[in-house]
Amino acid sequence: MNTHRPRQTAEQWAAIIDRYEQSDLNVKASCEQNDLALSSFHKWHRRMRLKNHKPVPAFKEIKTAKPIIGLAKPSSTVTLNIGNNIVLSIQTDTSPT
């Protein structure tokens, strides 16, 4: 990765952020692909969001390479131990309806 990156204009950052939001990449992968510093991306992303009054999405949709439904058992549970005695359990029922 190049340590001396050319400066981007506000318009260029707006385009970069729009492309990121339309992509399936995470922030780190997008920055690596575009040879951008993570800190600069976050700074400009925050600026653009405040300027446009866009709320920060709580989640970003992700896609799997293969359908999970066909691989899952008819009923399964996913458990996430967060810490401090906090446990999140999600039970799925993938049986055909």
Solvent accessible surface area in square Angstrom, and as a share of the most:
residue,aa,sasa,rsa
1,M,152,0.68
2,N,77,0.40
3,T,119,0.69
4,H,157,0.70
5,R,77,0.28
6,P,102,0.64
7,R,230,0.84
8,Q,51,0.23
9,T,72,0.42
10,A,45,0.35
11,E,131,0.59
12,Q,86,0.38
13,W,12,0.04
14,A,35,0.27
15,A,44,0.34
16,I,13,0.06
17,I,7,0.03
18,D,72,0.37
19,R,136,0.50
20,Y,24,0.09
21,E,70,0.31
22,Q,158,0.70
23,S,34,0.22
24,D,109,0.56
25,L,60,0.30
26,N,96,0.49
27,V,34,0.19
28,K,121,0.51
29,A,34,0.26
30,S,4,0.03
31,C,2,0.01
32,E,93,0.42
33,Q,133,0.59
34,N,56,0.29
35,D,51,0.26
36,L,9,0.05
37,A,29,0.23
38,L,77,0.38
39,S,85,0.55
40,S,36,0.23
41,F,1,0.00
42,H,91,0.40
43,K,78,0.33
44,W,41,0.14
45,H,33,0.15
46,R,117,0.43
47,R,114,0.42
48,M,20,0.09
49,R,53,0.19
50,L,118,0.59
51,K,150,0.64
52,N,78,0.40
53,H,160,0.71
54,K,91,0.38
55,P,117,0.74
56,V,93,0.53
57,P,99,0.62
58,A,91,0.71
59,F,182,0.76
60,K,83,0.35
61,E,137,0.61
62,I,147,0.74
63,K,146,0.62
64,T,73,0.42
65,A,112,0.87
66,K,140,0.59
67,P,107,0.67
68,I,103,0.52
69,I,119,0.60
70,G,70,0.67
71,L,134,0.66
72,A,35,0.27
73,K,147,0.62
74,P,94,0.59
75,S,62,0.40
76,S,38,0.24
77,T,80,0.47
78,V,93,0.53
79,T,76,0.44
80,L,97,0.48
81,N,113,0.58
82,I,104,0.53
83,G,37,0.35
84,N,146,0.75
85,N,155,0.80
86,I,93,0.47
87,V,87,0.50
88,L,87,0.43
89,S,67,0.43
90,I,90,0.46
91,Q,136,0.60
92,T,48,0.28
93,D,108,0.56
94,T,34,0.20
95,S,46,0.30
96,P,134,0.85
97,T,183,1.06
